[in-house]
Protein backbone atom coordinates (compact mmCIF):
# COMPACT_ATOMS: atom_id res chain seq x y z
CA UNK A 1 0.00 0.00 0.00
CA UNK A 2 1.35 3.46 -0.90
CA UNK A 3 2.55 5.66 1.90
CA UNK A 4 0.88 9.02 2.66
CA UNK A 5 2.27 12.25 4.14
CA UNK A 6 1.73 12.78 7.85
CA UNK A 7 2.40 16.06 9.71
CA UNK A 8 2.59 16.50 13.50
CA UNK A 9 2.44 19.95 15.17
CA UNK A 10 4.41 20.36 18.40
CA UNK A 11 4.71 23.22 20.89
CA UNK A 12 7.73 23.15 23.19
CA UNK A 13 8.17 19.47 22.38
CA UNK A 14 4.55 18.55 23.22
CA UNK A 15 2.27 17.07 20.56
CA UNK A 16 -0.76 19.23 19.63
CA UNK A 17 -2.33 17.98 16.40
CA UNK A 18 -1.71 16.01 13.24
CA UNK A 19 -2.68 16.34 9.57
CA UNK A 20 -2.81 13.54 6.99
CA UNK A 21 -2.67 13.56 3.22
CA UNK A 22 -6.07 13.05 1.66
CA UNK A 23 -7.90 14.31 4.75
CA UNK A 24 -6.56 17.59 6.15
CA UNK A 25 -3.90 17.89 3.45
CA UNK A 26 -5.31 18.03 -0.04
CA UNK A 27 -4.08 20.41 -2.74
CA UNK A 28 -3.11 23.12 -0.21
CA UNK A 29 -2.51 23.29 3.53
CA UNK A 30 -2.12 26.62 5.39
CA UNK A 31 -0.69 27.56 8.77
CA UNK A 32 -0.56 31.04 10.36
CA UNK A 33 -1.67 33.34 13.17
CA UNK A 34 -5.20 33.60 11.76
CA UNK A 35 -7.69 32.14 14.23
CA UNK A 36 -9.77 30.57 11.44
CA UNK A 37 -6.95 28.20 10.35
CA UNK A 38 -6.76 24.61 11.58
CA UNK A 39 -3.16 25.10 12.68
CA UNK A 40 -2.84 28.48 14.38
CA UNK A 41 0.54 29.80 15.49
CA UNK A 42 -0.24 31.88 18.59
CA UNK A 43 2.19 34.69 17.84
CA UNK A 44 1.24 37.91 16.05
CA UNK A 45 4.73 38.21 14.57
CA UNK A 46 4.08 35.07 12.49
CA UNK A 47 2.37 35.67 9.10
CA UNK A 48 -1.42 35.72 9.16
CA UNK A 49 -1.67 32.98 6.53
CA UNK A 50 1.24 30.94 5.13
CA UNK A 51 0.95 28.25 2.42
CA UNK A 52 2.86 25.41 4.11
CA UNK A 53 2.22 22.42 1.78
CA UNK A 54 0.95 22.42 -1.79
CA UNK A 55 0.57 19.81 -4.51
CA UNK A 56 2.63 20.31 -7.69
CA UNK A 57 1.83 17.60 -10.21
CA UNK A 58 2.02 14.26 -8.41
CA UNK A 59 4.44 15.54 -5.75
CA UNK A 60 3.94 17.51 -2.55
CA UNK A 61 6.10 20.60 -1.92
CA UNK A 62 6.72 22.18 1.49
CA UNK A 63 7.26 25.97 1.62
CA UNK A 64 9.61 26.52 4.54
CA UNK A 65 8.78 29.86 6.28
CA UNK A 66 11.46 32.57 6.07
CA UNK A 67 13.96 32.28 8.93
CA UNK A 68 12.88 28.74 9.81
CA UNK A 69 15.39 25.91 10.31
CA UNK A 70 14.93 22.26 9.36
CA UNK A 71 16.62 18.86 9.54
CA UNK A 72 16.14 15.92 7.18
CA UNK A 73 17.02 12.22 7.11
CA UNK A 74 17.00 9.83 4.17
CA UNK A 75 16.63 6.15 4.88
CA UNK A 76 17.42 6.84 8.51
CA UNK A 77 20.61 8.84 7.79
CA UNK A 78 20.73 12.62 8.38
CA UNK A 79 21.44 14.69 5.27
CA UNK A 80 22.23 18.39 4.86
CA UNK A 81 20.90 21.02 2.49
CA UNK A 82 23.76 20.43 -0.01
CA UNK A 83 22.69 16.83 -0.46
CA UNK A 84 19.10 17.89 -0.97
CA UNK A 85 20.09 20.51 -3.56
CA UNK A 86 22.31 18.04 -5.46
CA UNK A 87 19.42 15.57 -5.65
CA UNK A 88 17.09 18.39 -6.73
CA UNK A 89 14.92 18.03 -3.61
CA UNK A 90 15.57 21.58 -2.28
CA UNK A 91 15.21 24.76 -4.33
CA UNK A 92 15.29 28.01 -2.36
CA UNK A 93 12.80 27.51 0.47
CA UNK A 94 10.81 24.81 -1.32
CA UNK A 95 11.43 21.21 -0.21
CA UNK A 96 10.07 18.37 -2.37
CA UNK A 97 8.68 15.77 0.00
CA UNK A 98 9.92 12.29 -0.98
CA UNK A 99 8.54 9.16 0.71
CA UNK A 100 12.09 8.20 1.70
CA UNK A 101 12.69 11.51 3.55
CA UNK A 102 11.67 12.35 7.10
CA UNK A 103 12.44 15.49 9.06
CA UNK A 104 11.51 18.37 11.36
CA UNK A 105 10.86 22.06 10.59
CA UNK A 106 11.13 24.71 13.32
CA UNK A 107 8.50 27.07 11.82
CA UNK A 108 8.60 29.73 14.56
CA UNK A 109 10.32 29.88 17.95
CA UNK A 110 8.75 27.10 20.09
CA UNK A 111 6.61 25.76 17.24
CA UNK A 112 7.88 22.85 15.08
CA UNK A 113 6.42 20.32 12.65
CA UNK A 114 7.51 16.65 12.15
CA UNK A 115 6.89 15.16 8.72
CA UNK A 116 7.22 11.61 7.35
CA UNK A 117 5.41 9.14 5.11
CA UNK A 118 3.44 6.25 6.61
CA UNK A 119 1.26 3.45 5.35
CA UNK A 120 -2.41 3.91 6.23
CA UNK A 121 -3.72 1.25 8.52
CA UNK A 122 -7.13 -0.15 9.37
CA UNK A 123 -7.98 -1.40 12.84
CA UNK A 124 -9.25 -4.97 12.93
CA UNK A 125 -11.59 -5.62 15.86
CA UNK A 126 -11.70 -8.85 17.74
CA UNK A 127 -14.90 -10.83 18.30
CA UNK A 128 -15.32 -9.44 21.81
CA UNK A 129 -14.78 -5.84 20.57
CA UNK A 130 -17.35 -6.28 17.79
CA UNK A 131 -19.85 -7.65 20.32
CA UNK A 132 -19.34 -4.63 22.58
CA UNK A 133 -19.81 -2.24 19.64
CA UNK A 134 -23.01 -4.03 18.57
CA UNK A 135 -24.45 -3.86 22.09
CA UNK A 136 -23.62 -0.18 22.52
CA UNK A 137 -24.82 0.82 19.05
CA UNK A 138 -28.31 -0.65 19.56
CA UNK A 139 -31.01 1.68 20.91
CA UNK A 140 -32.61 0.52 24.12
CA UNK A 141 -36.14 -0.80 23.81
CA UNK A 142 -38.90 1.51 25.03
CA UNK A 143 -40.85 0.54 28.14
CA UNK A 144 -44.69 0.50 28.09
CA UNK A 145 -44.96 3.96 29.73
CA UNK A 146 -42.76 5.58 27.07
CA UNK A 147 -44.76 3.94 24.27
CA UNK A 148 -48.06 5.11 25.81
CA UNK A 149 -46.85 8.71 26.19
CA UNK A 150 -45.55 8.80 22.63
CA UNK A 151 -48.82 7.45 21.24
CA UNK A 152 -50.85 9.92 23.34
CA UNK A 153 -48.85 12.92 22.09
CA UNK A 154 -49.15 11.74 18.50
CA UNK A 155 -52.94 11.34 18.80
CA UNK A 156 -53.32 14.79 20.43
CA UNK A 157 -51.25 16.42 17.68
CA UNK A 158 -53.33 14.81 14.92
CA UNK A 159 -56.63 15.79 16.58
CA UNK A 160 -55.43 19.39 17.03
CA UNK A 161 -54.50 19.70 13.37
CA UNK A 162 -57.85 18.23 12.27
CA UNK A 163 -59.78 20.60 14.54
CA UNK A 164 -57.91 23.63 13.19
CA UNK A 165 -58.67 22.60 9.62
CA UNK A 166 -62.37 22.01 10.45
CA UNK A 167 -62.62 25.35 12.28
CA UNK A 168 -61.04 27.28 9.44
CA UNK A 169 -63.30 25.69 6.82
CA UNK A 170 -66.69 25.59 8.57
CA UNK A 171 -66.77 27.51 11.88
CA UNK A 172 -64.67 30.59 11.29
CA UNK A 173 -66.70 33.66 10.32
CA UNK A 174 -65.50 35.68 7.38
CA UNK A 175 -64.81 39.33 8.20
CA UNK A 176 -65.13 41.81 5.36
CA UNK A 177 -64.10 45.44 5.46
CA UNK A 178 -65.87 48.03 3.33
CA UNK A 179 -62.98 50.46 3.63
CA UNK A 180 -59.55 50.79 5.16
CA UNK A 181 -59.00 52.30 8.60
CA UNK A 182 -57.70 55.52 7.03
CA UNK A 183 -60.80 55.87 4.81
CA UNK A 184 -63.16 55.23 7.74
CA UNK A 185 -61.33 57.79 9.88
CA UNK A 186 -61.60 60.43 7.14
CA UNK A 187 -65.33 59.66 6.74
CA UNK A 188 -65.96 59.96 10.47
CA UNK A 189 -64.13 63.29 10.64
CA UNK A 190 -66.10 64.61 7.67
CA UNK A 191 -69.43 63.55 9.23
CA UNK A 192 -68.60 65.02 12.65
CA UNK A 193 -70.92 67.90 13.58
CA UNK A 194 -68.90 70.96 14.51
CA UNK A 195 -70.67 73.48 16.77
CA UNK A 196 -71.01 76.93 15.28
CA UNK A 197 -70.13 79.51 17.91
CA UNK A 198 -71.22 83.07 17.26
CA UNK A 199 -70.28 86.06 19.33
CA UNK A 200 -73.34 88.18 20.17
CA UNK A 201 -73.09 91.92 19.82
CA UNK A 202 -72.51 93.90 22.97
CA UNK A 203 -75.61 95.60 24.37
CA UNK A 204 -75.79 99.32 23.90
CA UNK A 205 -77.94 100.05 26.93
CA UNK A 206 -76.10 101.39 29.97
CA UNK A 207 -76.95 102.99 33.27
CA UNK A 208 -74.91 105.91 34.43
CA UNK A 209 -74.67 106.69 38.12
CA UNK A 210 -73.73 110.22 39.08
CA UNK A 211 -72.29 111.16 42.40
CA UNK A 212 -73.93 113.99 44.38
CA UNK A 213 -72.91 117.42 43.15
CA UNK A 214 -71.49 119.53 46.01
CA UNK A 215 -72.65 123.07 46.61
CA UNK A 216 -70.55 125.61 44.82
CA UNK A 217 -68.84 128.29 46.82
CA UNK A 218 -67.53 131.53 45.60
CA UNK A 219 -64.14 131.25 43.98
CA UNK A 220 -64.14 127.46 44.15
CA UNK A 221 -64.98 125.37 41.07
CA UNK A 222 -67.42 122.55 41.40
CA UNK A 223 -66.13 118.96 40.68
CA UNK A 224 -68.12 115.89 39.82
CA UNK A 225 -67.52 112.18 40.38
CA UNK A 226 -68.94 109.82 37.84
CA UNK A 227 -68.81 106.04 37.61
CA UNK A 228 -70.25 103.81 34.93
CA UNK A 229 -71.63 100.25 35.07
CA UNK A 230 -73.92 98.28 32.88
CA UNK A 231 -75.91 95.12 33.46
CA UNK A 232 -77.18 92.24 31.34
CA UNK A 233 -78.59 88.94 32.44
CA UNK A 234 -78.34 85.48 30.97
CA UNK A 235 -75.56 83.40 29.41
CA UNK A 236 -75.33 85.71 26.41
CA UNK A 237 -73.75 88.49 28.47
CA UNK A 238 -71.14 86.12 29.88
CA UNK A 239 -70.45 84.68 26.42
CA UNK A 240 -69.94 88.24 25.10
CA UNK A 241 -67.40 88.97 27.80
CA UNK A 242 -65.49 85.66 27.45
CA UNK A 243 -65.51 85.50 23.66
CA UNK A 244 -66.19 81.97 22.42
CA UNK A 245 -66.57 80.53 25.93
CA UNK A 246 -69.99 78.98 26.61
CA UNK A 247 -70.88 78.91 30.34
CA UNK A 248 -73.79 76.51 29.72
CA UNK A 249 -71.29 73.81 28.65
CA UNK A 250 -69.49 73.67 32.00
CA UNK A 251 -70.34 72.21 35.37
CA UNK A 252 -68.83 74.95 37.53
CA UNK A 253 -69.96 78.61 37.35
CA UNK A 254 -67.88 80.86 35.12
CA UNK A 255 -65.35 83.18 36.70
CA UNK A 256 -64.42 86.60 35.44
CA UNK A 257 -62.43 89.60 36.57
CA UNK A 258 -64.02 92.94 37.58
CA UNK A 259 -61.91 96.09 37.30
CA UNK A 260 -63.36 99.38 38.66
CA UNK A 261 -61.88 102.61 37.33
CA UNK A 262 -62.90 106.30 37.52
CA UNK A 263 -62.85 109.13 35.09
CA UNK A 264 -62.83 111.84 37.80
CA UNK A 265 -63.77 112.36 41.42
CA UNK A 266 -64.29 115.08 44.01
CA UNK A 267 -64.40 115.01 47.78
CA UNK A 268 -66.10 117.36 50.13
CA UNK A 269 -66.01 117.83 53.82
CA UNK A 270 -66.77 120.51 56.36
CA UNK A 271 -63.95 122.90 56.79
CA UNK A 272 -61.69 125.12 54.80
CA UNK A 273 -59.21 122.56 53.40
CA UNK A 274 -59.33 121.65 49.73
CA UNK A 275 -58.89 118.37 47.86
CA UNK A 276 -57.83 117.87 44.31
CA UNK A 277 -58.97 115.27 41.85
CA UNK A 278 -57.48 113.53 38.82
CA UNK A 279 -58.89 112.77 35.41
CA UNK A 280 -61.70 114.77 33.89
CA UNK A 281 -63.00 116.05 37.27
CA UNK A 282 -61.99 119.19 39.04
CA UNK A 283 -61.44 120.11 42.67
CA UNK A 284 -63.80 120.58 45.59
CA UNK A 285 -63.59 122.10 49.02
CA UNK A 286 -63.15 119.86 52.01
CA UNK A 287 -62.58 120.10 55.71
CA UNK A 288 -59.22 120.02 57.41
CA UNK A 289 -57.50 116.62 57.20
CA UNK A 290 -59.73 115.42 54.35
CA UNK A 291 -58.12 112.31 52.69
CA UNK A 292 -59.04 110.11 49.76
CA UNK A 293 -58.53 106.31 49.79
CA UNK A 294 -58.54 104.38 46.51
CA UNK A 295 -59.40 101.19 48.38
CA UNK A 296 -62.63 102.60 49.77
CA UNK A 297 -65.14 101.63 47.10
CA UNK A 298 -68.49 103.37 46.73
CA UNK A 299 -71.23 101.84 48.73
CA UNK A 300 -74.15 102.59 46.48
CA UNK A 301 -73.71 99.53 44.17
CA UNK A 302 -72.53 95.96 44.73
CA UNK A 303 -71.27 95.89 41.12
CA UNK A 304 -68.44 98.28 41.93
CA UNK A 305 -65.36 97.22 43.86
CA UNK A 306 -62.27 98.96 45.10
CA UNK A 307 -60.82 101.31 42.53
CA UNK A 308 -57.82 99.82 40.66
CA UNK A 309 -54.63 101.84 40.55
CA UNK A 310 -54.35 101.25 36.77
CA UNK A 311 -56.73 99.75 34.24
CA UNK A 312 -56.19 96.68 32.03
CA UNK A 313 -53.91 96.98 29.02
CA UNK A 314 -56.54 95.41 26.76
CA UNK A 315 -60.02 96.84 26.44
CA UNK A 316 -62.56 94.70 28.24
CA UNK A 317 -66.37 94.53 28.32
CA UNK A 318 -68.81 96.91 29.93
CA UNK A 319 -71.37 94.13 30.49
CA UNK A 320 -71.63 92.51 33.90
CA UNK A 321 -72.98 88.98 33.29
CA UNK A 322 -75.08 86.91 35.60
CA UNK A 323 -74.70 83.23 36.31
CA UNK A 324 -70.98 83.44 37.10
CA UNK A 325 -68.74 84.61 39.89
CA UNK A 326 -66.72 87.80 39.66
CA UNK A 327 -63.41 88.66 41.27
CA UNK A 328 -62.55 92.29 41.93
CA UNK A 329 -59.08 93.34 40.79
CA UNK A 330 -57.38 96.06 42.83
CA UNK A 331 -53.99 97.68 42.48
CA UNK A 332 -52.28 97.15 39.10
CA UNK A 333 -54.76 95.55 36.65
CA UNK A 334 -52.63 96.09 33.55
CA UNK A 335 -51.74 92.37 33.32
CA UNK A 336 -55.26 90.99 33.45
CA UNK A 337 -55.94 88.54 30.60
CA UNK A 338 -59.21 88.59 28.71
CA UNK A 339 -60.85 85.34 27.66
CA UNK A 340 -61.56 85.10 23.94
CA UNK A 341 -59.36 88.09 23.04
CA UNK A 342 -56.04 87.98 21.19
CA UNK A 343 -53.14 88.38 23.57
CA UNK A 344 -50.43 90.99 22.95
CA UNK A 345 -51.46 91.47 19.34
CA UNK A 346 -49.22 94.16 17.87
CA UNK A 347 -49.74 96.27 14.78
CA UNK A 348 -47.26 94.02 12.99
CA UNK A 349 -49.40 90.95 13.80
CA UNK A 350 -52.48 92.69 12.40
CA UNK A 351 -50.64 93.61 9.20
CA UNK A 352 -49.46 90.02 8.71
CA UNK A 353 -53.01 88.75 9.21
CA UNK A 354 -54.35 91.24 6.66
CA UNK A 355 -51.56 90.29 4.23
CA UNK A 356 -52.59 86.61 4.35
CA UNK A 357 -56.25 87.56 3.88
CA UNK A 358 -55.47 89.84 0.93
CA UNK A 359 -53.65 86.99 -0.84
CA UNK A 360 -56.52 84.56 -0.16
CA UNK A 361 -54.43 82.25 2.08
CA UNK A 362 -57.24 80.62 4.02
CA UNK A 363 -56.89 79.61 7.65
CA UNK A 364 -57.54 75.87 8.03
CA UNK A 365 -58.53 74.50 11.44
CA UNK A 366 -57.52 71.04 12.61
CA UNK A 367 -61.13 69.84 12.41
CA UNK A 368 -61.54 70.95 8.78
CA UNK A 369 -58.57 69.05 7.31
CA UNK A 370 -60.73 66.05 6.34
CA UNK A 371 -62.82 68.24 4.00
CA UNK A 372 -59.85 69.38 1.90
CA UNK A 373 -58.65 67.87 -1.36
CA UNK A 374 -56.09 65.08 -1.20
CA UNK A 375 -52.98 67.20 -1.82
CA UNK A 376 -53.91 70.00 0.58
CA UNK A 377 -55.08 67.47 3.14
CA UNK A 378 -51.67 65.78 3.10
CA UNK A 379 -49.88 69.11 3.67
CA UNK A 380 -52.07 70.18 6.60
CA UNK A 381 -52.06 66.68 8.12
CA UNK A 382 -48.26 66.82 8.19
CA UNK A 383 -48.36 70.33 9.67
CA UNK A 384 -50.87 69.26 12.34
CA UNK A 385 -48.62 66.39 13.39
CA UNK A 386 -45.66 68.74 13.67
CA UNK A 387 -47.74 71.08 15.87
CA UNK A 388 -48.75 68.20 18.17
CA UNK A 389 -45.12 67.14 18.46
CA UNK A 390 -44.15 70.63 19.66
CA UNK A 391 -46.98 71.10 22.18
CA UNK A 392 -44.88 69.26 24.75
CA UNK A 393 -42.79 72.47 25.02
CA UNK A 394 -45.84 74.39 26.22
CA UNK A 395 -46.83 71.59 28.58
CA UNK A 396 -43.35 71.65 30.10
CA UNK A 397 -43.71 75.40 30.78
CA UNK A 398 -47.17 74.74 32.26
CA UNK A 399 -45.80 72.09 34.62
CA UNK A 400 -42.85 74.28 35.58
CA UNK A 401 -45.14 77.22 36.42
CA UNK A 402 -47.15 74.92 38.77
CA UNK A 403 -50.47 76.48 37.82
CA UNK A 404 -53.29 74.80 39.68
CA UNK A 405 -55.99 75.45 37.08
CA UNK A 406 -57.12 74.09 33.73
CA UNK A 407 -56.16 76.14 30.70
CA UNK A 408 -57.41 76.23 27.11
CA UNK A 409 -56.04 78.21 24.17
CA UNK A 410 -56.99 78.82 20.56
CA UNK A 411 -53.98 79.58 18.36
CA UNK A 412 -53.79 80.67 14.74
CA UNK A 413 -50.38 80.30 13.07
CA UNK A 414 -49.23 82.36 10.11
CA UNK A 415 -46.28 80.42 8.67
CA UNK A 416 -43.82 81.64 6.04
CA UNK A 417 -42.57 79.44 3.18
CA UNK A 418 -39.28 79.02 5.07
CA UNK A 419 -41.13 77.33 7.95
CA UNK A 420 -40.77 80.21 10.42
CA UNK A 421 -43.81 81.44 12.33
CA UNK A 422 -44.35 85.01 11.16
CA UNK A 423 -47.11 85.64 13.68
CA UNK A 424 -49.16 83.68 16.21
CA UNK A 425 -52.63 84.81 17.28
CA UNK A 426 -52.88 83.37 20.81
CA UNK A 427 -56.36 83.57 22.34
CA UNK A 428 -56.71 82.41 25.99
CA UNK A 429 -60.12 80.83 26.63
CA UNK A 430 -60.23 81.85 30.27
CA UNK A 431 -58.66 84.14 32.85
CA UNK A 432 -55.03 83.03 33.20
CA UNK A 433 -51.84 84.59 34.56
CA UNK A 434 -50.56 87.09 32.04
CA UNK A 435 -46.94 85.98 32.43
CA UNK A 436 -47.82 82.42 31.40
CA UNK A 437 -49.90 83.56 28.40
CA UNK A 438 -46.94 85.67 27.24
CA UNK A 439 -44.65 82.65 27.63
CA UNK A 440 -47.02 80.54 25.50
CA UNK A 441 -46.94 83.16 22.75
CA UNK A 442 -43.14 83.37 22.93
CA UNK A 443 -42.74 79.58 22.63
CA UNK A 444 -45.14 79.28 19.69
CA UNK A 445 -43.57 82.15 17.73
CA UNK A 446 -40.20 80.38 18.07
CA UNK A 447 -41.39 77.24 16.28
CA UNK A 448 -40.15 76.24 12.84
CA UNK A 449 -41.92 73.76 10.55
CA UNK A 450 -41.03 71.68 7.52
CA UNK A 451 -43.30 73.29 4.90
CA UNK A 452 -42.84 74.31 1.28
CA UNK A 453 -45.26 77.24 1.08
CA UNK A 454 -47.05 79.79 3.23
CA UNK A 455 -49.79 78.31 5.40
CA UNK A 456 -52.29 79.46 8.03
CA UNK A 457 -53.34 76.87 10.59
CA UNK A 458 -55.62 77.06 13.63
CA UNK A 459 -55.63 74.59 16.52
CA UNK A 460 -56.67 74.30 20.14
CA UNK A 461 -55.06 72.68 23.15
CA UNK A 462 -55.88 72.24 26.81
CA UNK A 463 -53.88 71.48 29.96
CA UNK A 464 -55.23 70.13 33.26
CA UNK A 465 -53.40 70.08 36.60
Secondary structure, 3 states (H helix, E strand, C coil): CCEEEEEEEEECCEEEEEEEECCCECCEEEEECCCCCCEECCCCCCCCCEEEEEEECCEEEEECCCCCEEEEEECCEEECHHHHHHCCCEECCEEEECCCEEEEEEEECCEEEEEEEEECCCCCCCHHHHHHHHHHHCCCCCCHHHHHHHHHHHHHHHHHHHHHHHHHHHHCCCCCCCCCHHHHHHHHHHHCCCCCCCCCCCCCCCEEEECCCCCCECCECCCCCEEEEEECCCHHHHHHHCCCCCHHHCCCCCEEEEEECCCECCCCCCCCCEEECCECCCEEECCCCCCCCCCCCCCCCCCCCCECCECCCCCCCCEECCCCEEEEECCECCCCCCCCCECCCCHHHHHHHHHHHHCCCCEEECCCHHHCCHHHHHHHHHHHHHHHHHHHHHHHHHHHHCCCCCEEEEEEEEECCCCEEEEEEEEECCCCCHHHHHHHHHHHHCCECCCCCCEEEEEEEEECC
